[in-house]
Every structure is written in structure tokens, then in C-alpha cells.
Amino acid sequence: MTTQQGSLETAPLAPGPATTPALVRPVASTGQRLLSLQRRFPLVQILLTLAVFAYGAISMPGFLEPTSIRSILVLCALAGLASIGQTLVVLIRGIDLSLAGFIVAGAVTVTQFSDVSGVPVVVMLAAAVACAATMGGLVGYVCHRFGVHPIIVTLAAGSIAIGVTAVLSGGGTGTGAPGWATRLSAPMSSTFGIPVPPVAVIWVLVIAVVSVALHRTLPGRRLLATGASPVAADLAHISTRRVWITVYAVSAALAVLAGVVLAGFAGNVDNRLGNPYLFQSIAAVVLGGTAFGGPGSYTRTTVGVLLLTVVSTVLVGLGFQEADQQILNGVVILAAMAVYGRERRLRDQV
């Protein structure tokens, strides 16, 4: 009996749940936490925007004057409105070089056709938007159905849009926008008595609407799923072709409407009106952190627009020319793609 008790006392206990050592999770370093935060929120871009803005306020007299701030808001709003379609297209792994052509089409419509006898300008704009959406949808269909790269098809569509507009307008491009379009984008205009340009208020509302539509609605989730993994989207019974057609149609229609506002800001319209905003839209999308196919959002594009506009304003104040700004846009696109293009996660490639 004693022997049995002794053997029981000396026998090792079988390991149970209480004695199993707990798994220790590795502690993330500060750099890893910052990188994870950057992937979810454009922290670096916001800090750079604040730094450049502070530099301009310190080194440039009059930078913080109300007129200057209003002008910056207008420039941000114009670039932001022109970047909506580009953001949506990039999220599905495409690109839209036809934006410049459709912007010119919208600008010419409001300047050249606004005085057509018996035809209200609203009707002309509705027709221009419908035609642009139809052409954009055709672009999306061709790209998806036949596997043609969007650069080729959208470049052709933009040229066609400019050509058709020139034919319909008799070669004219318009010498002045109507008063209501000018008031929308005039820096000294007010909105319901508030000293904020109407175009800036419109842009804020658009940011909220696009963000909700992109992340809180079924079509928006289908768009994001198509960009993240077209194969997985097809397996989930999402019509990726319909998504491509819809996105390019919306992009073209929004470019026409952006052209209306740009015509009010520029006054005189020519065939090169949309070129700066084409490159700004690409730079803003990429700089904001939206990689081709996602992840990304229009909110990130908004941050990219703010950074680009503030940097451009400071460069102009320091005496740099437009050519220098174009070089900056190219460098920004290359640098941002070098950074974000290497951060594609495995689940985005499935």
C-alpha cells in the first residue's frame, strides 16, 4: 500500500489545459505599428501637407490671407472633382486617360452651347452627360470583353470626345462661361452668406457621398471586390464586366460635369483645358495611397489633392513655373508607385 502511494506521489502529472504554456504573441515594434497605421490611414501625407502649409505660412507673406485660403480651397475642389472618376477606375485596376477629353466636352458645352436658341443649357448638359456615359460604358466593355489595355482605349475615347465636340461647335471652344458657372468657382463667392466658395462646399458634399457609396452600398462593395480580386469576384457571382462598364460610364459623366465647373474658373476654354487635371488626378490618386486594384478610397485621394495643391501653391510662390510642377507630378507618381506597389498583400493577388 505504501509502495503504491509512493509511486502515485512520484508519478509525473500529465499536462493538462491548465499547465499548457500560453502562446506568446510577438510584440510589434514601433516601426511596424506605424507602417500598419499608414496602410489604414494616410498619416504621412497629412503630416507632409501640414509641414508644407506651415512652411508657406512662415516664408510667404500673405499666404494666410483670406483671399489666398479661398483660392487654395477652389484649386483643391477643382482637382478633387476631376479625380473622382480616376479614383473609381484605379480601384478596379484600370486607368482613364479620356478624362481630359470629356472635361473639354463639358466645358465647351457650357460655354459654346449655352446660348443656343430655344435649347436650355440644362438640356444640353444632360445630353452631353448621357453621350459621355455611353462612350465611357463602351470603353469599359471593350477593355473587359477583349482584354485591351485601358490606356489604349481611353486615349482613343478622349481624342474622339474632343473631335466630336469640335465638330458640333464648328471648331469653336467658347470665349466665356455663363455667370452661374463663374460664381460656382470664383474664390470670392459665398455660399448662403458663408464666405466659402460654392465649389468647395460642393466638393465636401461629394466627398461624403462618394465615401458612403463606395464603402456602405452593395455596388461600392462589388467595385472594391472586383479590384481586389477579379477571379474571386467572379466566383462570388459578381458581374465584373458590368462593374467595368458602370465605372467607366460614371467616370466619363463626372468628367463632363467637372468640365462645367472648370470652365467657370478658367473663363476661356481650349482643347488643353483638361490636360493638367488629367495628370493631377493620377498623381492625387496614387499619392493618396490608392494602389491599382486597391486597397484605397476617395478619402485618400482627397488627402493627395490637398498635398499636391499646397505644394503647387508654395512652388508658385517661390517662383517655379508650370513645367516644374509637371516634373513634380511625374516624380510623385513614380515615388508613390515604388512605395505602394511593393505593399500589395497576398489576399489582393488571389
Secondary structure, DSSP 8 states (H G I E B T S, - for coil): -HHHHHHHHHS-----TTTS---------HHHHHHHHHHHS-HHHHHHHHHHHHHHHHHSTTTTSHHHHHHHHHHHHHHHHHTHHHHHHHHTT---S-HHHHHHHHHHHHHHSTT-TT--HHHHHHHHHHHHHHHHHHHHHHHHHH---HHHHHHHHHHHHHHHHHHHTTT---S---HHHHHHH-TT--BTTBSS-HHHHHHHHHHHHHHHHHHHSHHHHHHHHHHH-HHHHHHTT--HHHHHHHHHHHHHHHHHHHHHHHHHHHSS--TTTTHHHHHHHHHHHHHHT--TT-S--HHHHHHHHHHHHHHHHHHHHTT--HHHHHHHHHHHHHHHHHHHTT---GGG--
